[in-house]
Amino acid sequence: DDAFNSCYNLTSIKIPKGVTKIGAYAFCDCDGLTSIEIPESVTEIGNGAFSDCDGLTSIEIPESVTKIGKSAFYGCSGLTSIEIPEGVTEIGDFTFHHCSGLTSVYIPESVTEIGMGAFNDCSGLTEIHIPGNVMTIGAGAFRDCSKLEQVYMDYGTTVIDNNAFRGCTGLTSIFIP
């Protein structure tokens, strides 16, 4: 935990094979971090692990990852796209909160819950597809995604919590089967 927290001049890192967990806040506030290589041995990304890494524009999360902690990418405003690996079952609270540059998100069928504020203020998102295994969309999950125009949901969602899409001023269509 906190291993490289606030190392502002750190620009890249290659995590060695054999590492299984990236601890809580391990790279938090590493503003200069632009690239990171995560090996297939990693199964967990801890809470706030990459929060406020403004320089991070892309990250490839290996298929081995099954848990992404709360606020893991909170405030990564430079992040433009993310593909959540199959096997992750929950997108935790505030995981991608305030990732304003995020324009593309892939949510796999394995996800059953999108946590509170998970994509809050991701103002670059224009479209989201929520797979059928997602039973719960948490409070404020997509709040203030002002450019979000289209939402597609498959069968299976049973709870859309308070303010889930509040402030989505660009929303023109929602498909709920």
C-alpha positions in Angstrom: 0.0 0.0 0.0 1.1 3.6 -0.8 4.4 2.1 -2.3 4.9 4.9 -4.9 2.2 7.4 -3.7 2.9 11.0 -4.8 6.0 10.1 -6.9 5.2 13.0 -9.3 8.1 12.5 -11.7 7.5 8.8 -12.2 6.7 8.5 -15.9 6.5 4.7 -16.6 6.7 1.4 -14.7 6.8 -2.2 -15.6 5.5 -4.4 -12.8 7.5 -7.6 -12.7 5.9 -11.0 -13.2 5.0 -12.7 -10.0 3.4 -9.7 -8.5 -0.2 -10.7 -7.6 -1.7 -7.5 -6.2 -1.2 -3.8 -6.7 -1.8 -2.4 -3.2 -4.1 0.4 -2.1 -3.0 3.9 -3.3 0.2 2.3 -4.7 0.5 4.9 -7.5 -1.9 7.6 -6.2 -1.0 11.1 -7.3 1.7 10.0 -9.7 0.8 12.9 -12.1 3.7 12.1 -14.5 2.8 8.5 -15.0 1.9 7.9 -18.6 2.4 4.2 -19.1 2.3 1.1 -17.0 2.7 -2.6 -17.8 0.8 -5.0 -15.6 1.7 -8.7 -15.9 -0.8 -11.6 -16.1 0.1 -12.6 -12.5 -1.8 -9.6 -11.1 -5.3 -10.6 -9.8 -6.2 -7.5 -7.8 -5.9 -3.8 -8.2 -6.3 -2.2 -4.8 -8.5 0.8 -3.7 -7.2 4.1 -5.2 -4.2 2.3 -6.8 -4.0 4.8 -9.7 -6.2 7.6 -8.4 -5.3 11.1 -9.6 -2.8 9.9 -12.2 -3.7 12.7 -14.6 -1.0 11.7 -17.1 -2.3 8.1 -17.6 -4.0 8.0 -21.0 -4.4 4.2 -21.4 -4.0 1.1 -19.4 -4.3 -2.5 -20.3 -5.8 -4.5 -17.5 -4.8 -8.2 -17.9 -7.4 -11.0 -18.0 -6.0 -12.3 -14.7 -7.5 -9.4 -12.8 -10.7 -10.3 -11.0 -10.9 -7.4 -8.5 -10.6 -3.7 -9.1 -10.9 -1.8 -5.9 -12.9 1.3 -5.0 -11.6 4.6 -6.5 -8.9 2.6 -8.4 -8.8 5.1 -11.3 -10.5 8.1 -9.5 -9.6 11.3 -11.2 -7.6 9.9 -14.0 -8.7 12.7 -16.3 -6.4 11.7 -19.2 -7.7 8.1 -19.4 -9.6 7.8 -22.7 -10.6 4.1 -22.8 -10.9 1.1 -20.6 -11.6 -2.5 -21.1 -12.6 -4.3 -17.9 -11.5 -7.9 -18.1 -13.9 -10.8 -18.1 -13.8 -12.2 -14.5 -14.3 -8.9 -12.7 -17.7 -9.1 -11.0 -18.1 -5.6 -9.5 -17.1 -2.2 -10.6 -16.7 -0.6 -7.2 -17.8 2.7 -5.8 -16.1 5.7 -7.5 -13.8 3.4 -9.6 -13.7 5.7 -12.6 -15.2 8.9 -10.9 -14.1 12.1 -12.6 -12.3 10.4 -15.5 -13.4 13.2 -17.8 -11.4 12.1 -20.8 -13.0 8.6 -20.8 -14.8 8.1 -24.1 -15.0 4.3 -24.3 -15.8 1.6 -21.7 -16.2 -2.1 -22.1 -18.1 -3.8 -19.3 -17.9 -7.6 -19.6 -20.8 -10.1 -18.9 -19.1 -11.2 -15.6 -20.0 -7.8 -14.0 -23.0 -8.1 -11.7 -22.9 -4.7 -10.0 -21.9 -1.1 -11.0 -21.2 0.7 -7.7 -22.1 4.1 -6.4 -20.6 6.9 -8.4 -18.6 4.4 -10.5 -18.6 6.6 -13.6 -19.7 9.8 -12.0 -18.5 12.9 -14.0 -17.1 10.9 -16.9 -18.1 13.7 -19.2 -16.5 12.2 -22.3 -18.7 9.1 -22.4 -21.3 9.2 -25.2 -22.6 5.7 -25.1 -22.7 2.8 -22.6 -23.8 -0.8 -22.9 -24.8 -2.5 -19.6 -24.7 -6.3 -19.9 -27.5 -8.6 -18.7 -25.7 -9.9 -15.6 -25.5 -6.4 -14.1 -28.3 -6.6 -11.5 -27.6 -3.3 -9.7 -26.6 0.2 -11.0 -25.6 2.1 -7.9 -26.5 5.6 -6.8 -25.0 8.3 -9.0 -23.2 5.6 -11.1 -23.4 7.7 -14.3 -24.2 11.1 -12.7 -23.1 14.2 -14.6 -22.0 12.2 -17.7 -23.1 15.3 -19.6 -22.2 13.9 -23.1 -23.8 10.5 -22.5 -26.4 10.2 -25.3 -27.3 6.5 -25.4 -27.7 3.8 -22.7 -28.3 0.2 -23.7 -29.3 -2.3 -21.0 -29.8 -6.1 -21.5 -32.3 -8.1 -19.5 -31.2 -8.6 -15.9 -31.0 -5.2 -14.3 -33.3 -5.1 -11.3 -32.1 -2.0 -9.4 -31.3 1.4 -10.8 -30.5 3.4 -7.7 -31.0 7.0 -6.9 -29.6 9.6 -9.2 -28.0 6.9 -11.4 -28.2 9.1 -14.5 -28.8 12.5 -12.9 -27.2 15.4 -14.8 -26.9 13.4 -18.0 -28.0 16.4 -20.0 -27.1 14.9 -23.4 -29.1 11.7 -22.9 -31.4 11.2 -25.9 -32.3 7.5 -25.7 -32.3 4.7 -23.2 -33.0 1.1 -24.2 -34.4 -1.0 -21.4 -35.8 -4.4 -22.5 
